Amino acid sequence: MSVAKEANRLIGLFRISDIESNTLRLSEPIKPGLLANDFPQRPSFPNPYTSWLKMLAFGAVVGAVGAALSASWGFAQLSARAQGVPSRRTMSTLFAYVTLGVAAFQWMSIWALTSFSPLIEQKADQLRRQSLSHWRTTLIRLLTTASFIILSLRLWGVIGGGLRSSFNGMNPSPLAQASDAIVTILLWLHLRSLAVARGFEGLVWRSVVVMVGRGGTLVFLFVVPVLFTTAGHPLRLSWEFVNIRYGLAVLWDVIAVLVLLQFATAFLRFSARRGS
């Protein structure tokens, strides 16, 4: 019995010593090194909203490149008509590739600019967004994708007589002209809504000006004459009218380049304020 009592006493002492040691360990002050935030050694994840803003900036830059290419081609057409340089053979050779390049830049730009925000919105905001802008972005994407595919097929001679014959005949399709005008108007309406949502006050009215100017030029100076010709009432366009039409197209393309670059700068600045 004495041996059992001695063993129990020793076990109790060990338990008491463990409790005291644990109590002392918990009562020790926390070392500052445990609270150091060593963030550089931890994996970092990009902010989805910032990545989306950078995607919008990329789309604006690509759209500016496409508009600059379109303006350069329009200026080359004016120079060929007035001075004969570049030659008509050179213009006919380059027409297919320039046209397809403009369509490709426009296609990439629109798909980037019409991407949806990753922010979690309330149900009412989601319904409103779907009812007001979802149909618009879907229509823009469908039209630009269809235009890019058709131009690609025509370039390789799968359908039609190729783009070179279109340039020689100077008889653009009314559907293609109308599609280009609709895409232009809807795209700048979309950019205006982005400027309003982000608080870019200066870009709101600039978007409206480009939409009215560029869209109106395409509708009244390009689409309407083609529609009259298709309906069997061809308009006799004077030399000066054609030159004015190309000149206005070049002017609005240049203005569109400047505004799109301003959009890209604004998106990048806004993403920098929100942090990476």
C-alpha positions in Angstrom: 0.0 0.0 0.0 2.8 2.4 0.8 4.3 1.8 -2.7 0.9 2.6 -4.4 0.5 5.7 -2.3 4.0 6.9 -3.2 3.3 6.3 -6.9 0.0 8.3 -6.8 1.8 11.1 -5.0 4.5 11.2 -7.7 1.9 11.2 -10.5 0.1 14.1 -8.8 3.3 16.1 -8.6 4.0 15.5 -12.3 0.4 16.7 -13.1 0.8 19.8 -11.0 4.2 20.6 -12.6 2.7 20.3 -16.1 -0.2 22.7 -15.2 2.2 25.2 -13.7 4.5 25.0 -16.7 1.6 25.4 -19.1 0.3 28.4 -17.1 3.8 30.0 -17.2 4.0 29.4 -20.9 0.7 31.0 -21.6 1.5 34.0 -19.4 4.7 34.8 -21.3 4.5 37.9 -23.5 4.0 37.2 -27.2 7.2 37.9 -29.1 7.0 40.7 -31.7 8.4 38.3 -34.3 5.2 36.3 -34.2 3.1 39.4 -35.3 5.4 40.4 -38.2 3.5 40.5 -41.4 5.9 38.9 -43.9 3.7 39.5 -46.9 6.5 39.4 -49.6 7.0 35.7 -48.8 3.3 34.9 -49.1 1.6 34.1 -52.4 -0.3 37.1 -53.8 -3.4 37.0 -55.9 -4.5 39.7 -58.3 -7.5 41.8 -57.6 -10.2 40.7 -60.1 -11.6 44.3 -60.4 -8.2 45.7 -61.1 -7.6 43.0 -63.7 -10.9 43.9 -65.3 -9.9 47.5 -65.5 -6.6 46.6 -67.2 -8.6 44.5 -69.6 -10.7 47.5 -70.5 -7.5 49.6 -71.0 -6.2 46.9 -73.3 -9.4 46.9 -75.3 -9.3 50.7 -75.6 -5.6 50.6 -76.8 -6.4 47.9 -79.4 -9.4 49.8 -80.6 -7.2 52.9 -81.0 -4.8 50.9 -83.1 -7.7 49.7 -85.3 -9.1 53.3 -85.7 -5.6 54.5 -86.5 -5.2 51.9 -89.2 -8.6 52.8 -90.6 -7.7 56.5 -90.6 -4.4 55.8 -92.4 -6.2 53.7 -95.0 -8.7 56.5 -95.6 -5.9 59.0 -96.0 -4.3 56.7 -98.5 -7.5 56.6 -100.5 -7.7 60.3 -100.6 -4.1 60.6 -101.7 -4.7 58.0 -104.4 -7.7 59.8 -105.7 -6.0 63.3 -105.7 -2.4 62.6 -106.4 -2.3 59.0 -107.8 0.0 57.9 -105.0 -0.2 55.1 -103.8 -1.1 53.6 -107.2 -4.4 51.9 -107.7 -2.7 48.5 -108.1 -1.0 49.0 -104.7 -4.3 49.9 -103.1 -6.1 47.0 -104.6 -3.4 44.6 -103.3 -3.4 46.0 -99.8 -7.2 46.4 -99.5 -7.9 42.9 -98.4 -5.3 42.8 -95.6 -6.0 46.3 -94.3 -9.8 45.6 -94.2 -9.2 42.3 -92.4 -6.7 44.0 -90.0 -9.2 46.7 -89.1 -11.9 44.1 -88.5 -9.5 42.0 -86.3 -8.5 44.9 -84.1 -12.1 45.9 -83.8 -13.2 42.4 -82.9 -10.5 42.1 -80.1 -11.2 45.6 -78.8 -15.0 45.0 -78.5 -14.7 41.7 -76.8 -12.4 43.2 -74.2 -14.4 46.4 -73.7 -17.7 44.5 -73.3 -16.4 42.2 -70.6 -18.6 42.3 -67.4 -17.4 43.7 -64.1 -16.4 41.0 -61.5 -18.0 42.9 -58.6 -20.8 41.2 -56.8 -23.9 43.2 -57.4 -27.3 43.2 -55.8 -30.1 41.3 -57.5 -31.8 44.5 -58.6 -28.6 45.8 -60.1 -28.0 42.5 -61.9 -31.5 42.6 -63.4 -31.1 46.2 -64.5 -27.7 45.4 -66.0 -29.1 42.4 -67.9 -32.0 44.4 -69.2 -30.1 47.5 -70.3 -26.6 46.5 -71.4 -26.6 42.7 -71.8 -28.5 42.8 -75.0 -26.3 45.6 -76.3 -23.0 43.9 -75.6 -24.4 40.6 -77.0 -25.4 42.3 -80.2 -22.1 44.1 -80.6 -20.1 40.8 -80.1 -22.3 38.9 -82.6 -22.0 41.6 -85.3 -18.3 42.0 -85.0 -17.7 38.3 -84.9 -19.8 37.7 -87.9 -18.1 40.5 -89.8 -14.6 39.2 -88.9 -15.6 35.6 -90.0 -17.1 36.8 -93.3 -14.1 39.0 -94.2 -11.8 36.1 -93.4 -13.7 33.8 -95.7 -13.8 36.4 -98.5 -10.0 37.0 -98.1 -9.3 33.3 -98.7 -11.8 33.1 -101.5 -14.1 30.7 -99.7 -17.1 32.9 -100.4 -17.6 35.7 -103.0 -15.0 36.9 -105.4 -12.4 38.0 -102.9 -11.8 41.4 -101.3 -9.7 42.7 -104.2 -12.7 42.6 -106.5 -14.7 44.5 -103.9 -12.1 47.3 -104.0 -12.0 47.4 -107.8 -15.8 47.5 -108.1 -16.2 50.0 -105.2 -19.6 48.3 -104.4 -19.6 47.6 -100.7 -22.4 45.5 -99.2 -25.2 47.4 -97.6 -25.4 44.8 -94.8 -21.7 45.3 -94.0 -22.1 49.1 -94.0 -25.2 49.0 -91.8 -23.5 46.5 -89.5 -20.5 48.8 -89.1 -22.7 51.8 -88.4 -24.7 49.9 -85.7 -21.6 48.6 -84.1 -20.1 52.1 -83.9 -23.2 53.6 -82.3 -23.7 50.8 -79.8 -20.0 50.7 -78.9 -19.8 54.4 -78.0 -23.0 54.1 -76.1 -21.3 51.3 -74.1 -18.2 53.4 -73.6 -20.4 56.3 -72.4 -22.1 54.0 -69.8 -18.6 52.9 -68.6 -17.6 56.5 -68.2 -20.7 57.3 -66.2 -20.2 54.3 -64.0 -16.6 55.1 -63.3 -17.1 58.8 -62.9 -15.1 59.9 -65.9 -17.1 63.1 -66.5 -15.0 64.4 -69.3 -15.2 61.2 -71.3 -19.0 61.1 -71.1 -19.6 64.0 -73.5 -16.7 63.0 -75.6 -18.3 59.6 -76.2 -21.5 61.2 -77.2 -19.7 63.5 -79.7 -17.8 60.6 -81.3 -21.0 58.5 -81.4 -23.0 61.3 -83.2 -20.1 62.3 -85.5 -18.7 59.0 -86.5 -22.1 57.2 -86.4 -23.8 60.0 -88.4 -21.0 60.0 -91.0 -21.4 56.2 -91.6 -25.2 56.3 -91.7 -25.8 59.4 -93.9 -22.7 59.3 -96.1 -22.0 55.6 -96.5 -25.1 53.5 -95.7 -27.8 55.8 -97.3 -26.1 56.0 -100.7 -25.6 52.2 -100.7 -29.2 51.6 -99.8 -30.4 53.8 -102.6 -28.2 52.0 -105.1 -29.4 48.6 -103.8 -33.1 49.8 -104.2 -32.5 50.6 -107.8 -32.1 54.3 -107.5 -28.3 54.9 -107.7 -27.1 58.3 -106.6 -24.7 60.1 -108.8 -22.0 61.0 -106.3 -19.8 63.8 -107.4 -16.0 63.7 -107.0 -16.1 66.3 -104.3 -18.8 64.5 -102.4 -16.7 61.3 -102.3 -13.6 63.2 -101.2 -15.6 64.9 -98.4 -17.0 61.6 -97.3 -13.6 60.0 -97.0 -12.2 63.2 -95.4 -14.9 63.1 -92.7 -14.3 59.4 -92.1 -10.6 60.1 -91.5 -11.4 63.0 -89.2 -13.7 61.0 -87.0 -11.3 58.0 -87.0 -8.5 60.3 -85.7 -10.8 61.7 -83.0 -11.8 58.2 -82.0 -8.1 57.3 -81.6 -7.6 60.2 -79.2 -10.7 59.5 -77.1 -9.9 55.7 -76.9 -6.4 56.5 -75.6 -8.0 58.8 -73.0 -10.2 55.9 -72.0 -7.2 53.6 -71.7 -5.4 56.2 -69.5 -8.4 56.7 -67.3 -8.9 53.0 -66.8 -5.2 52.5 -65.8 -5.3 55.4 -63.4 -8.5 54.1 -61.8 -7.0 50.7 -61.4 -3.9 52.2 -59.8 -6.0 54.0 -57.2 -7.8 50.8 -56.2 -4.5 49.0 -55.9 -3.2 45.9 -57.7 
